[in-house]
């Protein structure tokens, strides 16, 4: 049975053949991938066995595309809840728990009521119980300690952290371009 085109996203690689992003994985819907091919913005590296047709032509759906021009990733990452969790490896920075046991939140190390700012250097990932326990007190007041000091990550650091979280679906044509720990690289 042939998969519908919606099940055929294209992996997007930079001009150096590295993914633009690991987490979330840089993918384009098939329509956008074909549009980029016709606009001559990308090279097709691999294709699916799936073909789409118009009245005048047919084209195999690209499974891996590379940008023709290199896009620098030296920009500073945006301060978002997701990027914060990614920086902290989706782990509570107080007790070390993972999201399986408690939902993750974020916490101001120096509470806002005591002058703490919302910044990379003052926010950490925390599980709900630790966040509630700390409340609006300082670490010293509650006898808690940080596992890692919060700091602004580089785009490269977030990319490296994202490599530890492979997606549930990896098409076989993508495997040569994606690098995860070998014990995680078994998903189909």
Secondary structure, 3 states (H helix, E strand, C coil): CCCCHHHCCEEEECCCCCECCECCECEECHHHHHHHHHCCCEEEEEEEEEEEECCCCEEEEEEEEEECCCCCCCCCCCCCHHHHHHHCCCECCCCCCECCCCCEEEEECCCHHHCCCCCCCCEEEEEHHHHHHHCCCCHHHHCCCCCCCCCCCCHHHHHHHHCCCCCCCCCHHHHHHCCCCCCCCCCC
